[in-house]
Amino acid sequence: MPDLRGIILAFCLISGGATLAAEGAPPTDSPPAAAPAPEAPVDPIVARGKYLAAAGDCISCHTRPGGAPFTGGVGFETPFGSIYSSNITPDNETGIGKWTAADLRKAMHEGIAPGGKHLFPAFPYTAFTKVTDQDVDAIYAYLRTLKAERYQPPANGLLFTMRWPMMFWNALFFEQGRYKADTSKSAEWNTGAYLVEGLGHCGACHTPRNIFQAEVAARAYAGGVIMDHVAEGKSRRWSAVNLTSSKTGLASWPVEELKSYLKTGASAVAGTFGPMNDVIVNGTSQLTDADVQAMAVYLKALPAREQEGQPVSAAEAQAGKPIYDKRCSECHQAAGEGGLFSAPPLAGSAIVQTADPASLINVILYGPQIPKGVDFGSWETMKFYGDVLSDADVAALSNYLRGSWGNKAPAVTAAQVAAQR
C-alpha cells in the first residue's frame, strides 16, 4: 500500500528577539521593538488531514452556496429524490462534535453513522472504505479544528427516511476493505490507485450505475451521468467522460497533459467546466505535483472500455457542417484539431464523444463557464449559442462533432437538447 504518510509536511517556527543597539550607539528614549510572537507550531497530523480532505474534495460537497465551510446543505438530485449533505463541523447538536475518531472510521469504511444509522452512497463510503485508518484519523483531527457552526441541513426526500433497505443494498453492492497494493506495479501507480480509488472517488461520477444506483463494476470508469448541485430547486444533467484508455476516452491524452488538467484545470487538450470545476479548484489543484502525477499515471493505465451505442455515421453528421463552419471552425479549425492560440481540439475529444451528450450540449448552450482561478492561457472564452441556435441546430452541430475526424458517439436528438435548456 502506498505510504502517503511519507508526504513531507514542512512548517516553520518563526521566532525573533529584540534588536539590540550596536555597542557605542547613542541611547534612545524609545523602548526596543517588541519581538514578533512566534507562530504556533502546525500539528503534522492536522496538516495531513487538511491535505487529505482536499484530496477527497470534502469542502465542495459539504458547503452550500453562501454557507459556512463544511456545514452541509448541498442538495443532490437522485432518481429517488433530493438528498442533502451533512454538517461536518464539530458542532455538538447539528454537526459531528460528539463523534469519535472511531465513529468517523465506521462511517467512511462501513457507511454506518453513530447509533447504527446507515448512510446512503451519495456519501461515497464505497470508495472511502479503501482509505487507511491512519488517514481517516488525520482527517478527523483536521475536522476537529474547524469552527463549530450550528446549521441543520434541509430534510432529505421521503424515500431517504428509510435506511433499513441499505442493509440489503450493501450486501449486494458494497465490498468493504482497505486498499491493497499491487506489488506488480510501481509505487507511483499504487499511489495513484490509492488516491483515485479511495479519497478521490473518481468512479462515483465516471462509472455508469444500475437501476439501484450502484456502480457497474464491469464498466468502471467508462463514463457516467451526474446531476449538479440542486440550487433554487433546479439542477442540470452532466455527463462524466470515459476515463479509460479507449478511443472515446483518454487515449489521446498524454500523461503530462492529464496532470496539467488535474493540477490547473487547463491543458493543451481540454479545460475544466461543469462539476469538474469544484473537483479541480477545491481538490486536485491542492495536491502535490507528485500525487497528481501518480493519479495521471494510474488513470492512463486503466484498461480500455469502448463506448456502448451505435455511433452516428459521417453521412448523418453532415447536416451540422454548415453550422460548424460558421460558428466553430475559426477557433477549432476545419479538421477539429484546435490550436494553442485558438481552442482545444475536438477531434478525439473525450467530452465530444461521451455516450450521454449532456456536457457537450451544455457547453454549446451555455459556454464552458470557466471558474475563477483557472487560466486557459491564450484560448478565448467560448461564446454560448443557446440564444442563437435552435434545439435542432444544436443537435445537428453535436452530431457533426460526434461523427467527424474519427470521433465515434451516438447521435444527439433535438429532444435531448431541449431537456438541457
C-alpha positions in Angstrom: 0.0 0.0 0.0 1.4 3.4 -0.9 2.8 5.2 2.1 1.2 8.6 1.7 2.3 9.3 5.2 5.7 9.9 3.7 4.5 13.2 2.3 6.7 15.9 3.7 4.6 18.4 5.8 7.0 21.3 6.0 6.4 24.0 8.5 8.4 26.7 10.2 8.6 28.1 13.7 9.2 31.8 13.3 10.9 33.4 16.3 12.7 36.6 17.0 14.4 38.7 19.6 14.6 42.4 20.3 17.1 44.2 18.2 20.0 45.3 20.3 21.6 48.7 19.7 25.1 48.5 18.4 27.8 49.0 21.1 28.5 52.6 21.5 25.3 53.8 19.8 23.6 56.7 21.4 20.9 55.9 23.8 17.2 56.3 22.8 14.2 57.0 24.8 12.1 54.6 22.7 11.8 51.0 24.1 13.2 48.3 21.9 10.7 46.9 19.4 8.7 44.0 20.7 9.7 40.6 19.3 7.1 39.2 16.9 5.1 36.5 18.5 6.2 33.0 17.4 3.7 31.2 15.2 2.0 28.3 16.8 3.5 25.0 15.6 1.5 23.2 13.0 0.4 19.7 14.1 1.6 17.5 11.3 -1.4 15.2 11.7 -3.8 18.1 11.3 -1.9 19.4 8.3 -2.0 15.9 6.8 -5.7 15.7 7.5 -6.3 19.1 5.7 -4.4 17.8 2.7 -6.4 14.5 2.6 -9.7 16.4 3.0 -8.6 18.3 -0.2 -7.8 15.1 -1.9 -11.4 14.0 -1.1 -12.8 17.4 -2.2 -14.8 17.4 1.1 -15.5 21.1 1.0 -17.3 21.0 -2.3 -20.0 18.6 -1.2 -20.3 19.9 2.3 -20.5 23.6 1.6 -23.7 25.1 0.2 -23.6 28.3 -1.8 -23.2 31.2 0.7 -22.9 28.8 3.7 -20.1 28.5 6.1 -17.5 25.9 5.1 -18.3 22.3 5.8 -21.7 23.0 7.2 -23.5 20.9 4.6 -26.8 21.6 3.0 -25.7 20.9 -0.6 -28.5 19.3 -2.4 -28.0 16.3 -4.8 -30.7 15.1 -7.1 -31.1 11.4 -7.5 -33.8 9.1 -9.1 -35.2 8.7 -5.6 -35.4 12.4 -4.7 -33.1 15.0 -3.3 -30.6 14.3 -0.6 -28.6 16.9 1.3 -25.0 16.8 2.6 -24.5 16.9 6.4 -22.8 19.4 8.6 -19.3 18.0 9.4 -18.1 20.8 11.6 -17.6 20.0 15.3 -20.9 21.4 16.4 -22.4 19.1 19.1 -26.0 19.5 18.0 -26.1 19.8 14.2 -22.6 18.6 13.3 -20.2 15.8 14.3 -18.9 17.3 17.5 -19.9 14.2 19.5 -18.3 11.8 17.1 -15.1 10.0 18.0 -12.4 9.0 15.6 -13.8 5.5 15.6 -17.2 6.9 14.6 -15.7 8.6 11.5 -13.8 5.4 10.6 -17.0 3.4 10.8 -18.8 6.0 8.6 -16.1 6.1 6.0 -15.3 2.4 6.0 -18.7 0.8 6.5 -21.3 3.5 5.7 -22.7 3.5 9.3 -23.1 6.6 11.4 -23.3 6.6 15.3 -26.4 4.8 16.5 -26.2 2.3 13.8 -27.7 4.6 11.2 -27.0 3.5 7.7 -25.6 6.2 5.3 -26.5 6.5 1.6 -23.8 6.1 -1.0 -24.3 9.7 -2.0 -21.7 9.9 0.7 -19.2 7.7 -1.2 -18.2 5.3 1.6 -18.0 2.7 -1.2 -14.7 4.4 -2.2 -13.7 5.7 1.2 -13.6 2.2 2.6 -10.2 1.9 0.9 -8.7 4.7 3.0 -6.3 3.7 5.8 -7.3 4.0 9.4 -4.4 6.5 9.9 -5.5 8.7 7.1 -9.1 8.7 8.4 -7.8 9.6 11.8 -5.9 12.5 10.3 -9.0 13.8 8.6 -10.8 13.6 11.9 -8.1 15.6 13.6 -8.4 18.3 10.9 -12.2 18.4 11.1 -11.9 18.9 14.9 -10.0 22.1 14.3 -12.8 23.7 12.3 -15.1 26.3 13.8 -18.2 24.7 15.2 -21.1 26.0 13.2 -24.7 25.4 14.2 -26.7 24.6 11.0 -29.2 21.9 10.2 -29.4 21.0 6.6 -32.8 20.6 4.9 -34.7 17.3 5.3 -34.0 14.7 2.7 -36.6 13.3 0.3 -39.2 10.9 1.7 -37.6 7.8 0.4 -34.4 8.7 2.2 -36.2 8.5 5.6 -36.0 4.7 5.3 -32.5 3.5 6.0 -33.0 -0.2 6.6 -33.0 -1.1 2.9 -29.3 -0.1 2.8 -28.5 -3.3 4.7 -29.6 -5.2 1.6 -28.0 -2.7 -0.8 -24.7 -3.1 1.0 -25.0 -6.9 0.9 -25.4 -6.8 -2.9 -23.2 -4.0 -4.0 -20.7 -3.0 -1.3 -17.3 -4.6 -0.7 -15.6 -3.3 2.4 -11.9 -3.2 2.8 -8.8 -1.1 2.8 -6.7 -0.6 -0.4 -4.2 -3.4 -1.0 -1.1 -2.5 -3.1 -0.4 -4.3 -6.3 3.1 -5.5 -5.9 3.5 -6.0 -9.7 3.0 -2.2 -10.2 5.2 0.7 -9.4 5.0 2.7 -6.2 3.8 5.7 -8.3 1.0 3.6 -9.8 -0.1 2.4 -6.4 -0.1 5.9 -5.0 -2.3 7.0 -7.9 -4.6 4.0 -7.4 -5.0 4.8 -3.7 -6.0 8.4 -4.5 -8.3 7.7 -7.5 -10.0 4.6 -6.0 -10.2 6.0 -2.4 -10.4 9.6 -1.4 -10.7 10.9 -5.0 -13.8 8.6 -5.5 -13.5 9.3 -9.2 -15.6 6.3 -10.1 -18.6 7.8 -8.3 -19.1 10.1 -11.3 -17.2 8.4 -14.1 -18.8 4.9 -13.8 -22.3 4.1 -15.0 -24.9 3.0 -12.4 -27.6 0.3 -12.5 -31.2 0.9 -11.6 -30.3 0.5 -7.9 -27.7 3.3 -8.3 -24.8 1.0 -7.7 -21.7 1.4 -9.9 -21.5 -1.2 -12.6 -18.1 -2.8 -11.9 -17.7 -4.2 -15.4 -17.9 -0.7 -16.8 -15.7 1.0 -14.3 -14.6 4.5 -15.4 -16.3 4.1 -18.8 -18.3 7.3 -18.3 -21.3 8.2 -16.2 -24.1 10.7 -15.8 -24.4 13.1 -12.8 -26.6 16.0 -11.7 -25.0 19.1 -10.5 -25.9 20.5 -7.1 -29.5 21.5 -6.5 -29.9 25.3 -6.5 -33.2 27.1 -6.2 -34.9 23.8 -6.8 -33.1 23.1 -10.0 -30.2 21.0 -11.2 -28.6 20.3 -14.5 -27.6 17.0 -16.0 -23.9 16.4 -16.9 -22.1 13.5 -18.5 -18.8 12.4 -17.0 -16.3 11.3 -19.6 -14.8 7.8 -20.2 -11.5 7.9 -18.2 -10.2 4.6 -19.7 -7.6 4.5 -22.5 -10.2 3.9 -25.2 -10.7 5.8 -28.4 -13.6 7.6 -26.9 -11.8 8.2 -23.6 -8.3 9.4 -22.6 -6.4 7.6 -25.3 -5.2 10.9 -26.9 -4.3 12.5 -23.6 -0.6 12.3 -22.7 0.2 11.8 -19.1 1.7 15.3 -18.8 -1.5 16.9 -20.2 -3.7 14.9 -17.9 -1.5 16.0 -15.0 -1.8 19.6 -16.1 -5.6 19.4 -16.3 -5.9 17.9 -12.8 -3.4 20.4 -11.4 -4.5 23.6 -13.1 -7.8 23.0 -14.8 -6.3 23.6 -18.2 -4.2 21.7 -20.7 -3.5 21.5 -24.4 -6.3 19.0 -24.8 -9.1 20.3 -22.6 -10.2 22.8 -20.0 -12.4 22.3 -16.9 -16.1 23.1 -16.8 -19.3 21.9 -15.0 -18.9 19.7 -11.9 -15.2 19.2 -12.6 -14.7 22.9 -11.7 -15.1 22.2 -8.0 -13.1 19.0 -8.1 -10.1 20.7 -9.6 -10.3 24.1 -7.8 -11.0 22.7 -4.3 -9.4 19.2 -4.8 -6.7 18.1 -7.2 -5.2 21.6 -7.6 -4.3 21.5 -3.9 -2.3 18.3 -4.2 1.4 17.9 -4.7 2.8 17.6 -8.2 3.9 14.0 -7.3 0.5 12.9 -6.2 -1.2 14.5 -9.3 1.4 12.8 -11.5 0.6 9.5 -9.8 -3.1 9.9 -10.4 -2.5 10.6 -14.1 -0.2 7.6 -14.4 -2.9 5.4 -12.9 -5.7 6.8 -15.0 -3.7 6.4 -18.2 -3.1 2.7 -17.3 -6.8 1.9 -17.0 -7.8 -0.8 -19.5 -9.8 0.5 -22.5 -13.5 0.1 -22.3 -15.1 1.1 -25.5 -18.3 3.1 -25.5 -21.6 1.3 -25.9 -24.2 2.5 -28.5 -24.3 2.9 -32.3 -22.2 5.8 -33.4 -23.6 8.5 -35.7 -22.3 8.0 -39.2 -20.3 10.6 -41.1 -23.2 10.9 -43.6 -25.7 11.6 -40.8 -23.4 14.2 -39.3 -23.1 16.3 -42.4 -26.2 18.3 -41.6 -24.3 20.1 -38.9 -21.2 21.0 -41.0 -22.5 24.4 -42.2 -23.2 25.4 -38.6 -19.7 24.3 -37.6 -18.1 26.1 -40.5 -19.9 29.4 -39.5 -19.7 29.2 -35.7 -16.8 27.0 -34.7 -14.2 26.4 -37.4 -12.4 29.7 -36.9 -11.2 28.7 -33.4 -11.4 24.9 -33.5 -10.1 24.7 -37.1 -11.5 22.9 -40.1 -10.3 19.5 -39.1 -11.2 19.9 -35.4 -7.6 20.0 -34.3 -7.8 23.2 -32.4 -4.7 25.1 -31.6 -2.5 26.5 -28.9 -3.7 30.1 -29.7 -7.3 29.2 -30.6 -9.3 26.5 -28.8 -9.0 22.9 -27.5 -9.1 20.1 -30.1 -12.5 18.4 -30.9 -11.0 15.5 -32.8 -10.5 12.7 -30.4 -12.1 14.7 -27.6 -13.5 12.6 -24.7 -16.0 15.3 -23.9 -17.4 15.3 -27.5 -17.6 11.5 -27.6 -19.2 10.8 -24.2 -22.1 8.4 -24.7 -24.5 10.7 -23.0 -24.2 14.1 -24.7 -25.3 16.3 -21.8 -22.0 18.0 -21.1 -21.4 18.7 -24.8 -24.9 20.2 -25.1 -24.4 22.3 -22.0 -21.1 23.8 -23.4 -22.8 24.7 -26.7 -25.9 26.2 -24.9 -24.2 28.0 -22.0 -20.4 28.1 -22.8 -17.7 26.5 -20.6 -18.3 28.7 -17.5 -14.6 28.8 -16.6 -14.2 29.0 -12.8 -12.2 31.8 -11.1 -8.5 30.9 -10.7 -8.3 28.8 -13.8 -6.2 30.2 -16.6 -7.0 28.9 -20.1 -3.9 30.8 -21.3 -4.3 32.1 -24.9 -7.6 30.4 -25.5 -10.5 32.7 -25.9 -13.6 32.1 -23.7 -16.0 30.3 -25.9 -19.3 32.0 -26.8 -22.5 30.4 -25.8 -25.1 29.7 -28.5 -28.2 28.9 -26.5 -29.9 32.1 -27.7 -28.7 31.7 -31.3 -29.2 28.1 -32.2 -32.4 26.1 -32.1 -32.6 22.6 -30.5 -32.4 21.1 -33.9 -29.4 23.2 -34.8 -27.5 22.2 -31.6 -28.4 18.5 -32.2 -27.1 18.8 -35.8 -23.9 20.5 -34.7 -23.3 17.9 -32.0 -23.8 15.1 -34.5 -21.2 16.7 -36.8 -18.7 16.8 -33.9 -19.5 13.3 -32.8 -19.3 11.8 -36.3 -16.3 13.6 -37.8 -12.5 13.3 -37.7 -12.6 9.7 -36.4 -14.9 10.6 -33.5 -17.5 7.9 -32.6 -20.5 8.6 -30.4 -24.3 8.0 -30.6 -26.5 10.6 -32.3 -28.0 13.5 -30.4 -31.7 14.4 -30.7 -33.4 17.8 -30.5 -35.3 16.4 -27.6 -32.1 15.8 -25.6 -31.1 19.4 -26.3 -34.5 20.7 -25.1 -34.0 18.8 -21.9 -30.8 20.6 -21.2 -32.2 24.1 -21.6 
